[in-house]
């Protein structure tokens, strides 16, 4: 009996519902389906991110696959490790649209650093979606895969020195270094430091440090380092260490050889000088020089520097311009171990005091492969004595100022006078 009563009630209810208007029926609306894609850079110019990458643009697209339009649409990316927003950027990215029709996409773009402590791989990030269908609100959380698959790799592509040949005594040289990123991702925060060793040192504070910043894949960066060199006489060979740091935690070190080429070194082995006096007009000074270096001195020339003590001797009947020729002495080529003699005829200033004065010579020469002439200064100590007249005056001065000599002189004069007086008296008596 109860079964029949329930069946009759169900039929009555269905009949009543069938008589209601269609709009009064409750129908669950269809919901859209979304697709999320993340890439670095932009769809037109994508790049690969790597552990330690900095300030890279992250592009996330949210596409409505349909079948209906999502209204009051909002998408929010909640960034977590290994994504680190750059300074001034929010931790979360969001976009709001009044409507997102089926087939359309919404984009989220922000700049992030990638933690240098993570491994290369694909990392999931959460995107929170909110939208409306009619009077109903919906929300859902989806995962988007963020690829961190790149790996920068900086290599030393080459190096060169200016000048090409470096000799002992050169004050400065420039090292040009070429670095290339042969990896699959842009290298960020690239800093380079050149560690020099003797006989080189930084020309100034910071001359061996460079900051590149970014080095994209396949690009070459040229760096120039100015180095100073100690003035050594022998050629020295060593190596420098080029340290490269990038993506915060990656290091590379490269060894760069440094080579000096041997040069000629001029040394005075003998000086022949006569007795040189103040006011002399033609004294011959002969100097023997030797090449004690490791290379030939070509076109070797010595130039006497005229001073207020020494100058080239020029006869009064000659042209004064002849002095330009007399101060230079050409040797030609002086091979290692060879000696040569050079002679200067000098005159001495008559207004100086006796003593030791330097005779300055400047040697200049060239070597094969050198870009500039070599210069070496030679100082010769020359003893200048008093003139003959000066020595006589000095003797008279020293004599007249000696009390004992004055007494002896007066005694001799007195004796001479007494002898003369006695001789006169004896003549008168005779």
Secondary structure, 3 states (H helix, E strand, C coil): CHHHHHHHHHHHHHHHHHCCCHHHCCCCCCCCEEEEEEEEECCCCEECCCCCCCCEEEEEEEEEEECCCEEEEEEEEECCCCEEECCCCCCEEEEEEEEECCCCEEEEEEEEEECCCCCCEEEEEEEEEEEEECCEEEEEEEEEEEEECCCCCEEEEEEEEECCCCECCCCEEEEEEEEEECCCCCEEEEEEEEECCCCEEECCCCCCEEEEEEECCCCEEEEEEEEEECCCCCCCEEEEEEEEEECCCEEEEEEEEEECECCCCEEEEEEEECCEECCCCCEEEEEEEEECCCCCEEEEEEEECCCCCEEECCCCCCCHHHHHHHCEEEEEEECCCCEEEEEEEEEECCCCCCEEEEEEEEEEEECCCCCCCEEEEEEEEEEEECCHHHHHHHHHHHHHCCHHHHHHHHHHHHHHHHHHHHHHHHHHHC
